[in-house]
């Protein structure tokens, strides 16, 4: 496989009244993948026999998308700064595995749609003292077409494309008692 990924982007930052910062951007994803002819991998089934390896005709796959991000930060004072953001990620997750376990004899018939994930984040950060700062962030990531691998009855791994939602909270506390010593603690849930 040969992949070329060109992703030009633009980013804008605006500072308002020394208290509010807005950042936004756009990225155009342009991926091209060239795949030669190949044979799939055979896997061992529950009964001890192997699945049949099949010949797959290679070809070209192309993916394009415009993804964006925007974020805002409100600096109330050094102790409390609120922020929120929306961003998108774009990937062709596990393309090699999808190809290796193909059940079709041509790559253009395979389910290789890219995954676009929408990420939402809200949080607060600040400095408690000159040598202590913190950050607490909550996030939600959603995808209309996630990718999870499941094992079929013949033990072959197949991709399951279904909506996904991931959420959590992260915390960070950083101590810097001197210029040459740093301590930090992070938690996620």
ABEGO torsion letter per residue (X at the ends): XBBBBBBBBBBBBBBBGGABBBBBBBBBBBBBBBBBBBBBBBBBBAAGBBBBBBBBBBEBBBBBBBBBBBBBBBBABAABBBBBBBBBBBBBBGAAAAAAABABABAAABBABBBBBBBBBBBBBEBABAABBBBBBBBBBBBABBBBBBBBAAGBBBBBBBBBBBBBBBBBBBBBABAABBBBBBBBX
